[in-house]
C-alpha cells in the first residue's frame, strides 16, 4: 500500500530506505503504519484465541488487548513518525485481518476429541421388535 498511496510523510529524517543485495527500496510514504497494523493483528488474534480457550475472560482479554493496540498507536503519534490517518488505517486493517485469520487459527489450535473406532453405540431399534443377538 505504501507504494500506491503516496501520502505526504512526516519530516524527511524519518524516511526509510531498505537496502537489498540487488536493489534498494525507498519508502517515502507512511500510509498505513506497519507497527499499528502488526500490533492490532497480533492483539486481535491473541484476544480471539485466548477468548475461546477461556470464555469467562473473553471481554476482559478483548479490552486489555485493545488498550495495548491503542497505546502503541498513540506512541506512533507521540513520536511524530506517523500521521493520525496512518495509525488509524493500520489499526483498522490489522484488526480486520486478525478477525479473518483468528477464528480459523483458533479452530486449528483447539483440542479435538479423538474418535474411538470401536465404541459406536447401537442404533435404536423400532419398538416391538427384539434386538438381534
Buried (B, 14 or more C-beta within 10 A) or exposed (E): EBEEEEBEBBEEEEEBEEEEEEEEEEEBBBBBBBBBBBBBBBBBBBBBBBBBBEEEEBEEBBEBBBEBBBEBBEBBBEEEBBBEEBBBBBBBBBBBBBBEBBBEBBEEEEEEEEEEEEEEEEEEEEEEEEEEE
